[in-house]
Amino acid sequence: MTSQLNYGTTAKVFHWLIVALMLIQYPIGWLMPDIRRGMTPGGPMTMHISIGLVILALIVLRFLWRLTHPVAPESSLPGWQRLTAEAVHWLLYALVLATTLTGWFFASMRGWSVSFFFAVPLPMLTAPGSTLGRDIGRWHETAEWALLIVIGLHMAAALAHLVIYRDRVMQRMLPG
C-alpha cells in the first residue's frame, strides 16, 4: 500500500470532529457534580458517556482509516521528530480507548443504567459492585489527565511547526 503525502478529507474530518467533541467532553466531565455513594446518573452523565462513546467510535474509525490510508511522514523532519510524532499518535489512540473504557467500567460497577443519548440502553461491562470494575474505573481520572497532557503536547508540537519551524507540517491536517 502506497502512502500519501498529505491527509485526505476523510482523515481531516475524523480529526477535527474528534477535536470538537473533546472540546465539549472535557467541560461536561469537569462541570458534573462529584459522584457520591448512592448517586444516580443524571443528564450530564448520560451526555458525557454518550459523547465519550461517539469519540471512541470515531477514534476506532480514524485508526482503521489510518491503517488503510497511510500518510507518509513529512520528509523534512529529523528522525526523532518523525518517531515522536508517530508515538504520540499511537498514544492518543490508546488513551482515548483507555479513558472511554475505564469510564464505562466505572458506570457499570456503580450499577448505573445509562443510555446512549437517552435512547438506547448501554450494556454493563461488569457486575454492579464488581471489584474488577472498581479497580478499572479508578483509572478513569488518571486516563483523562494523561490524555489531556498528551493532547497538550500534540498541540504544542503542531504550533511549534506552525510558528517556529514554519515547515508546513501542520498544514497537512488543516481543513482545505
Contacts in CASP RR format, 6 or more apart in sequence:
PFRMAT RR
TARGET T0000
AUTHOR 0000-0000-0000
METHOD contacts of the structure
MODEL  1
MTSQLNYGTTAKVFHWLIVALMLIQYPIGWLMPDIRRGMTPGGPMTMHIS
IGLVILALIVLRFLWRLTHPVAPESSLPGWQRLTAEAVHWLLYALVLATT
LTGWFFASMRGWSVSFFFAVPLPMLTAPGSTLGRDIGRWHETAEWALLIV
IGLHMAAALAHLVIYRDRVMQRMLPG
1 68 0 8 1.000
1 70 0 8 1.000
3 70 0 8 1.000
3 71 0 8 1.000
3 72 0 8 1.000
4 69 0 8 1.000
4 70 0 8 1.000
4 71 0 8 1.000
4 72 0 8 1.000
5 71 0 8 1.000
5 72 0 8 1.000
5 172 0 8 1.000
6 71 0 8 1.000
6 172 0 8 1.000
7 15 0 8 1.000
7 71 0 8 1.000
7 172 0 8 1.000
7 173 0 8 1.000
8 69 0 8 1.000
8 71 0 8 1.000
10 65 0 8 1.000
10 69 0 8 1.000
11 62 0 8 1.000
11 65 0 8 1.000
11 66 0 8 1.000
11 69 0 8 1.000
11 71 0 8 1.000
11 173 0 8 1.000
12 173 0 8 1.000
12 174 0 8 1.000
12 175 0 8 1.000
12 176 0 8 1.000
14 58 0 8 1.000
14 61 0 8 1.000
14 62 0 8 1.000
14 65 0 8 1.000
15 62 0 8 1.000
15 173 0 8 1.000
16 175 0 8 1.000
17 58 0 8 1.000
18 55 0 8 1.000
18 58 0 8 1.000
18 59 0 8 1.000
18 62 0 8 1.000
18 96 0 8 1.000
21 51 0 8 1.000
21 52 0 8 1.000
21 54 0 8 1.000
21 55 0 8 1.000
21 58 0 8 1.000
22 55 0 8 1.000
22 151 0 8 1.000
24 51 0 8 1.000
25 48 0 8 1.000
25 51 0 8 1.000
25 52 0 8 1.000
25 55 0 8 1.000
26 144 0 8 1.000
26 148 0 8 1.000
28 44 0 8 1.000
28 47 0 8 1.000
28 48 0 8 1.000
28 51 0 8 1.000
29 44 0 8 1.000
29 48 0 8 1.000
31 44 0 8 1.000
32 44 0 8 1.000
32 45 0 8 1.000
32 48 0 8 1.000
33 39 0 8 1.000
33 44 0 8 1.000
35 110 0 8 1.000
40 112 0 8 1.000
41 49 0 8 1.000
41 107 0 8 1.000
41 112 0 8 1.000
41 114 0 8 1.000
43 118 0 8 1.000
45 107 0 8 1.000
45 112 0 8 1.000
45 114 0 8 1.000
46 114 0 8 1.000
46 115 0 8 1.000
46 117 0 8 1.000
46 118 0 8 1.000
47 117 0 8 1.000
49 103 0 8 1.000
49 104 0 8 1.000
49 107 0 8 1.000
49 114 0 8 1.000
49 116 0 8 1.000
49 122 0 8 1.000
50 115 0 8 1.000
50 116 0 8 1.000
50 117 0 8 1.000
52 100 0 8 1.000
53 100 0 8 1.000
53 104 0 8 1.000
53 116 0 8 1.000
53 122 0 8 1.000
55 96 0 8 1.000
55 100 0 8 1.000
56 96 0 8 1.000
56 97 0 8 1.000
56 100 0 8 1.000
56 101 0 8 1.000
59 93 0 8 1.000
59 96 0 8 1.000
59 97 0 8 1.000
62 93 0 8 1.000
63 93 0 8 1.000
66 89 0 8 1.000
71 172 0 8 1.000
73 82 0 8 1.000
73 85 0 8 1.000
73 86 0 8 1.000
74 82 0 8 1.000
74 167 0 8 1.000
74 169 0 8 1.000
74 172 0 8 1.000
76 167 0 8 1.000
76 169 0 8 1.000
77 85 0 8 1.000
77 167 0 8 1.000
77 169 0 8 1.000
84 157 0 8 1.000
85 157 0 8 1.000
88 150 0 8 1.000
88 153 0 8 1.000
88 154 0 8 1.000
88 157 0 8 1.000
91 150 0 8 1.000
92 147 0 8 1.000
92 150 0 8 1.000
92 151 0 8 1.000
92 154 0 8 1.000
95 143 0 8 1.000
95 146 0 8 1.000
95 147 0 8 1.000
95 150 0 8 1.000
96 147 0 8 1.000
98 139 0 8 1.000
98 143 0 8 1.000
98 146 0 8 1.000
98 147 0 8 1.000
99 140 0 8 1.000
99 143 0 8 1.000
99 144 0 8 1.000
99 147 0 8 1.000
101 125 0 8 1.000
101 136 0 8 1.000
102 136 0 8 1.000
102 137 0 8 1.000
102 138 0 8 1.000
102 139 0 8 1.000
102 140 0 8 1.000
102 143 0 8 1.000
103 137 0 8 1.000
103 140 0 8 1.000
104 122 0 8 1.000
104 125 0 8 1.000
105 125 0 8 1.000
105 126 0 8 1.000
105 132 0 8 1.000
105 133 0 8 1.000
105 136 0 8 1.000
105 137 0 8 1.000
105 140 0 8 1.000
106 133 0 8 1.000
106 134 0 8 1.000
106 136 0 8 1.000
106 137 0 8 1.000
106 138 0 8 1.000
106 140 0 8 1.000
107 114 0 8 1.000
107 122 0 8 1.000
108 124 0 8 1.000
108 125 0 8 1.000
108 126 0 8 1.000
108 127 0 8 1.000
108 128 0 8 1.000
108 130 0 8 1.000
108 133 0 8 1.000
109 126 0 8 1.000
109 128 0 8 1.000
109 129 0 8 1.000
109 130 0 8 1.000
109 133 0 8 1.000
109 134 0 8 1.000
109 136 0 8 1.000
109 137 0 8 1.000
110 128 0 8 1.000
110 129 0 8 1.000
111 124 0 8 1.000
111 128 0 8 1.000
111 129 0 8 1.000
113 121 0 8 1.000
114 121 0 8 1.000
114 122 0 8 1.000
115 121 0 8 1.000
115 122 0 8 1.000
116 122 0 8 1.000
125 133 0 8 1.000
126 132 0 8 1.000
126 133 0 8 1.000
126 136 0 8 1.000
158 169 0 8 1.000
158 170 0 8 1.000
158 173 0 8 1.000
159 170 0 8 1.000
161 167 0 8 1.000
161 168 0 8 1.000
161 169 0 8 1.000
161 170 0 8 1.000
162 169 0 8 1.000
162 170 0 8 1.000
END
